[in-house]
């Protein structure tokens, strides 16, 4: 009789499936009869039999929630629990059947045939669920939005202005200079005098390469009296590999580059360094900025001429994958939507300088970005698979957060393991397997240790680790070179608006698309067979999009002049600043995107060859009174070197800098398991960074483990898009220069370099000044340095009489070099 009932049940399910002929409707389009059926018959079943283990009030088993429709459709660790219209494909039905080995619920009464039939009918009819009430103001085009679209300066079309007339026609060397001088003349101000050649070459060498000029480079420039002497210096610097290392770092700040997931459970990204190298190589190759954006947002969707180009474009999508991830998030749907939000934020803030993520929960409070615009973009990224190699699991351990199949495979293969290595790993695996088989499920294994964890847990972790090591060596898929990146989902689709930003509270479906903040006529519509990332990249760089080129040139200007034409480089919205020179901003945006074909190098060259860039850094009371912030650019604003520049300049002047690029990163040795900030992984990373002599851009940048040589000088915040770094002056910086082993070691290396010169002490001091400051010391400075050497060595001899004279002399010179490194002049460029 029981088997007959089950056969009838199965037949009934098939009939119900056939009856569900119409397409699965959105959650807000169910008729009242189906909603009434759900409330009276289905919801009580879910509440009484499922909520105890699978709801928001618990840590949901298998990462499955059944207290919302979105959770059922998204499913848990085993896939979708409900496939609307198809009960035979729905795990919810399979798991409650008597034939299932893990029949649900595990505890309490099982569902009767009648109850199973109720669930089957409900799913066959489309899985009706009462719609979540959408607040009346969400997605509504407020009247002030239309006003802002028409009036706010940032969203208006680009217009090529005529360079203004100026009273002093002899001063400008370029059209850019005319825009600057015209504003100054309006305030009855004149620019200060031009910078000296010594000051200028130090400035431009740091600005373009992040390194100080050598004495030989300074001498060559001082001797060259030709009209194009400075242009030749600029061309040499733009052609150097150091240029990409300096300007690539700017983009890595914007891309919030980091080599781990960050906060809650910090899981390494061991392949992130390939994206870092991609950025540096792209900047050195002067890949046009529009193409640069296309590759990072949609590199997997672009055509490729060969495997190398294909690999390069796949690596570029690390831009989307390498963000902060809360892998400890218990709910898969929330984990996915948080990652989608992170992608939206990095794309829109990096390219558009807009805070679009503010519209996740409600219409943007200040800018004309309704919530519907946010979810139009969200659909593009819910249709994108995150192949960062990570997954969510609350309270996981070992490799619980690692998903090796969700990494992007390149065309290259890893070299095969040696027989001895393979034999050792196999032996370790067999031993771990036997130990695990012997203890799992036994009374001894179920006993708990002092922390309340079953004893068998340690054996399971050891077994998992051993299996992972063996798989890494033997699985053909895992023997390919892999990277963190993205690819299109198998079934791209629009997504629902989330009420108040809550991942499970689904509102109406929003078609995929772009921001409506300004019109971009002629841009391609989203291809329904793809995610829409390619069309998004094309929209961002379309000639009718005024924001992307404005944002880009504003950052270039900031990096060269110390302050953007718009001072809020990361916010061009209503709450941001207005441009100090709006016509100049448009002039540069058109030059960059049209005249120069989005070439970063051409834009930089044009800017540094202006007379404005080559101004001195002195000030006057009159200028300070009228324009204390130097927004009108009446002088060149001095700046403190970045953390990387300080470290690199110390190494370069000490003669210990290794200019070759290291292969990979120390983080590639890390396994994708949780690491502690003070654990052995952090100790290893600090040790590698402390001992490294290559450029700072190549130091390991695992989130939460900042290299000690950088941390006190305001490095970029790796969890956020960073367009402007802080530049603080705090006691810890002086203490670092006085007490850091790094500074002491490099001071001694510089001292040895000076003492090796066939020269007298005065000549050595002059050379040290030229190395560190790009100039010769004044006579008073020279006299003070000589006096310091004499007095310091006498003091050492009195204290350390047993030390050899040569050693005392080296320590004396090292102290003088350290004093010079600790000076403000070393840390600032004028």
Secondary structure, 3 states (H helix, E strand, C coil): CHHHHHHHHHHHHHHHHHHCCCCCCCCCCCCHHHHHHHHHHHHHHHHHHCCCCCCCCCCCHHHCCCCCHHHHHHCECCECCCCCCCHHHCHHHHHHCCCCCCCCCCCCCCCCHHHHHHHHHHHHCCCCCCCCCCCCCCCCCCHHHHHHHHHCHHHCCCCCCCCCCCCCCCCCCCHHHHHHHHHHHHCCCCCCCECCHHHHHHHHHHHHHCCCCCHHHHHHHHHCCCCCHHHHHHHHHHHCHHHHHHHHHHHHHHCCCCCECCCCCCEECCCCHHHHHHHHHHHHCCCCHHHHHHHHHHHHHCCCCCHHHHHHHHHHCHHHHCCCCCCCCCCHHHHHHHHHHHHHHHHHHHHHCCCHHHHCCCCCCCCCCCHHHHHHHHHHHHCEEEEEEECCCCCCCCCCCEEEEEEEEEEEECCCCCHHHHHHHHHHHHHHHHHHHHHCCCHHHHCECCCCCECHHHHHHHHHHHHHHHHHHHCCHHHEEEECEEEECCCCCCEEEEHHHCCCCEEEEECCCCCCCCCCCCCCCCCCCCCCHHHHHHHHCCCCCHHHHHHHHHHHHHHHHCCCCCCCCCCCCCCCCCCCCHHHHHHHHHHHHHHCCCCHHHHHHHHHCCCCCCECCCCCHHHHHHCCCCCCCCCCCCEECCHHHHHHHHHHHHCCCECCCCCCCHHHHCCCCECCCCCHHHHHHHHHHHHCCECHHHCCCCCCCCCCCCHHHCCCCCCCCCCCCCCCCCHHHHHHHHHCHHHHHHHHHHHHHHHCCCCCHHHHHHHHHHHHHCCCCCHHHHHHHHHHHHHHHHHHHHHCCCCCHHHHHHHHHHHHHHHHHCCHHHHEEC
